[in-house]
Amino acid sequence: MLKKFLLISSVMLVFLSVSNAQQAFKKGNACINLGVGIGSPYNYGYNTVSLPSVNAAFEYGIVDLPNIGVITAGAFLDYRYTWYSYDSYKYTWTYTTIAARAAFHLAFLKTSKFDVYGGLMTGLRHEVGKYDGVYDNISDNSLSTDAFVGGKIMFSPKVGAFAEAGYGVSFLKLGFTFMF
């Protein structure tokens, strides 16, 4: 089964890389990703419930490296809500992250339907903790960083879906992408 999958994947990769179509992301292109983040590197403890985060990213193609790829620069915004209840105590945390991000979109898939990329992000994470009980409420700012790899599949020239895996804000981000 694995051998068949690898063979089919290899044939598709060769077919896509020799086609004459344009790459999905070019210098001057812009996109907005709207999605949810699943999983988090922040350890909340036992019996804690964390909703998927809601996030948005903007990217703009700034440097074209012919036959290699495109470097993009942009911004990222994420919001996460988490809570924990025990007896009469309730603890809630909200995290808001705003960051700058840069990505490198590879050009080896010479098709306008698929986009493969990786990048880095750094910014500010604002945490608010509210405790109904014996502890004081907190508000704190800290550095937020992320390294990620991702991909997009375009359903039309303007609308598609994206997936990103990373370690900074969420382990996995999924959603829709809009090119303009």
N, C-alpha and C positions, 0 to 999 in steps of 0.2 A: 504494500500500500504506500509506504513512504517512498519507495523507488519510483512508483508511478507519479506521485505528487511532484518529486524533484525533477523528473523528466519533463512533465507537462509545464512546470514553472520555468525550466530552462529554455524550452522551446518558445514559450510566450515572451520571455525576456529578450531572446535573440530577435524574434519577430518585431517586437516593439522598438528595439534599439536600432533596427535598420530601416524602419519606416521613414517616410519623408515628411511626416507631420511636424508641427511646431511643438516646442516644449510648453508645458502648462504655465509656468511663471516666467515673465520676462521683465527687463528693466522698464520702469514706468508703470507696470501693473500694480494694482492695489487690491487687497482683499480684507474682508472682515470675517473672522471666525466667531460663531456664537455656539456655546456648548456647555456641557456639564463635566465636572471632574469627579472621578471615582477613586476612592482610596486616598490616604494622606500619610505623609511621613511623620506627622505630629502624633505623639502617643497620648491619647486621652485617658487611658486606663480602662479597667474592667467595667462592663455594663454601660459604656458610653455610647450614645447614638449620635452619628454624624450624618447629616444630609449630604447628598452630592453637592459639590460647589457649583456655582453658576459663574461662567467666565466669558469674556470677550477679548479678542485680540485683533489688532490692526497691523498689517504689513504693507510696505511699499518697496518695490524693487529699485535699488539705488545703483548697483554695479553689475554690469553684464560681463561675464567671463566666457567668451565664445567657446562653444563645444564643451564647457565645463559646468557652468551653472550661473545662478544669479544670487547676489547677496541682497538681503532685505533688512530693513530697519523698521521698528514699529513699537507698539505699546501693548500692554496686557493689563486686564482688570479681572479680579476674582473675588467672590464672596462665599464664605462657608459658615454654616451655623451648626453648633454641636451642643448637646446637653446630657446631663447625668442627674438622676434622681435617686435618693436614698432616704428612706423614712420620710421625714418632713423637710429634708434639705433638697434644694434644687440648684444645680450649677449650670450656667449657660456660658458659652464662649462664641464670639463672632470674630472672624478673621477677614480682613479686607486687604487685598494685595494690589498694589499698583506698581508697574514695572516697565522698564524698557527691554526690548528683546531684539535680537538679531538672528537671522537664519541664513543658511546656505541651501538653496534649492538646486538639486543636481539636474543636469541636462542629459544624462545618459538614456533616460526613457524619452525618446524623441516622439512624444505624443502629447496632444493637448488634453487628454482625458486623465492622466495620472501625474502626480507630483510627489516626489520624495525629498525630504529635507531634514535637516538637523540644526540645532541652534542653542543659544545661551540666553539667559534672562537674568536681570538683576533689578531689584527695586526695594520698596518699603512694604512691610507687613504690619498692619495695625491690628492689635488684639484687644478685645474688650471681654473681661470676665465678670460675670455677675453671680453673686453667691447669696442665696436666701438662707441665711443661717449665721454661723459664727465667724465667717471670714469676711474680710473687706473686699469690695469690688476692685478690679484692677483695670488699668489701661496702659498698654505698652506698645512701643514701636521697635521693630527689629529689621535687620537685613533679610531679604528674601532672594534666593538664587535658585536657578533651575538649569539643567541641561536636558535637552529633549530631542527625540527623533519623531518624525511624523510623516504622514502621507495624506494625500487628497485624491478623491475620485470625483471627476466632474460629470454631472448628469447632463449639463448644457454648458455653453460657454460662460454663463454667469453664475450658476448654482451647482453646488456639490456637497460632499460630506468629507469630514476630516477626522483623523485619529492621531493623538500624540501620546507618547509614553515618556515619562520623565520622573524625576525624584523630588522636585522642588515644592510645588503647590499641590499637585495631585499625581498619583501614579499613572492614571490614564485619563485623557480628555477626549471626549467624543462630541460631535455636533455637526453643524452645517457651515459651509463656507460660501461667501458671496464675493465674486470678482467684479471689479469695475475699473 
